[in-house]
């Protein structure tokens, strides 16, 4: 049966009936009603050809599959192939990784007392990133070494305090923690772990300029009591020691260049006068009472305290500096075609040991003293929680309806391919840079770190290039939205496996997380929708509802933390289930300016203070960093490009979409900080992945310009 309909042809190849305004429909869309009031084309399923007769176009049915049918078959083959390949790679990666082991943990503050080694001294610090370790001094002067860990062996060349260089071989004992040190030409020395926290890798702790102040003894000293005060005396580097009652009990001499401290005090227990030796770093003075034959009678620390007014003042100064530097970085980035947020990220990193701590360590120590770091961390996490909530709030799930099949096909490859390759890359990385955590959480976090697309950074890139309203920009945003949701789910899964619990414990955590999500969707969302209706009636939401929403953000973060997944997952879910009502959303998002301008830069600075790219100081680590960056680009860009071509986009549009989805930025830093806090990533691997995040984000602008997207895309993202 042939169905013929006459329609007038327009100059651009579109067709319209005489009584309908042009343009009406494209020829491939001939299965819809043309003009319901005049002409209804029934049935219009099938493939249609056309011919022109006297200025009119005649459509006639032709046997054969429709374009949509061909695309559906193509997608079916695509999903089967993608699923099989990804499942195979994941199975291979986890199978090979289960037989791999990370190197034993040798990081610690070690002591060789009561027989101190003349090269290493009485106390030395070992910092470790997998198979790569280093000895760093506790004071300005002291031993340095780059070491390799191979099983129960620790080896390398040590530069002693006197400048001499000797070979070191050590036998590692895990239980109890001991190091049997053998330096060339010297008798072996046994080192014991003091149990003190290991200073952050790459940071340089400096002696204070003065010891004057009030200190708390940890643990409480039977000789000096619980608190002492050091007051400046006449003469350079001499201090009066007073007990809690203000009575002078002795004197100390301090060398500000080396941090060395020595002196004599009278103990509270009696008339005994004892000698004190030790050193001062930052706000801590470590002292020991030596005994006969280099033995130690006792050892304790003086931790400097200050009143709340001075503490708050130091915190406010640090916040002001962070805000101003972040604002400056944000202003400079658009000049080189980069989004402002990346300038703020870079500013935070440069405030840490990567730049400021390397060229002006005194300034870094003065701006960020150790006692205000916890306050910066708390404020940074508060900002991070609300920022992730705003990310969830920005997701527009309604945009998925128009191109759901295409969006799902592209985003699935954009997540699955990098995830699989990240797990596979974890197999050789785990013995080299793995932490003491198990392989599964390490591999999952590696996969997630390669799968991330920074939804907020991508939105700003599209807006600055006037691509946000273009078809390809809309497609990129919807794909990034699905990637974001998938990433947070994978983060929750990876976090659940970190504790090393049995499989039933992991299943319980996943079940509780799913129950939490269901309660939020079917319990909390209806309540918020009712609040949105109340807003529609009054025009503006009551302050109480806004407070309820903000409290819900914090409570959601608390619940997910108690479940055993990341606190940011709860905040994201709270944002995702929020009803998109103009009045309520506008009131809630008023907090965005404060979060972005004040709290978020604190997160960047907190990240920068723990990121030291100078740790990538060995050829192996440099090659690993380059390899991870290349793998991330190939996995994300390549996976997205192939998927876009399969769904019908042209090569150029597919390449543009691939470069956009390769943007990692801020979301990547959130994931990396979480993995570092959980002990899954080591310091050197963390630094390498931060470099990867910066490279893949900064390259987006130049790649888009190379593809002809300097201002806006001229091609529609319709299937080719």
WOQUIJO-V907208 format. One record per run of one state. SS is the DSSP state (helix for helix, strand for strand, loop for the rest). FROM is the first residue (numbers start at 1). LEN is the number of residues. Records with the same first field share a line. If there is no record, write none. Layout:
BEGIN
SS->FROM-LEN / FROM-LEN
END
This chain:
BEGIN
loop->1-4 / 10-5 / 17-8 / 26-1 / 30-5 / 36-3 / 40-7 / 54-2 / 63-4 / 98-10 / 112-5 / 118-3 / 122-1 / 130-2 / 137-7 / 151-2 / 160-5 / 174-4 / 184-5 / 194-19 / 222-3 / 233-5 / 243-5 / 255-5 / 267-6 / 282-2 / 291-1 / 295-1 / 306-2 / 337-3 / 351-5 / 360-1 / 368-2 / 395-2 / 402-2 / 435-4 / 452-3 / 465-6 / 497-6 / 539-4 / 564-3 / 577-5 / 610-3 / 616-3 / 647-4 / 662-3 / 678-3 / 682-1 / 707-14
strand->5-5 / 15-2 / 25-1 / 35-1 / 39-1 / 47-7 / 56-7 / 108-4 / 117-1 / 121-1 / 123-7 / 132-5 / 144-7 / 153-7 / 165-9 / 178-6 / 189-5 / 213-9 / 225-8 / 238-5 / 248-7 / 260-7 / 273-9 / 284-7 / 296-10 / 434-1 / 681-1
helix->27-3 / 67-31 / 292-3 / 308-29 / 340-11 / 356-4 / 361-7 / 370-25 / 397-5 / 404-30 / 439-13 / 455-10 / 471-26 / 503-36 / 543-21 / 567-10 / 582-28 / 613-3 / 619-28 / 651-11 / 665-13 / 683-24
END
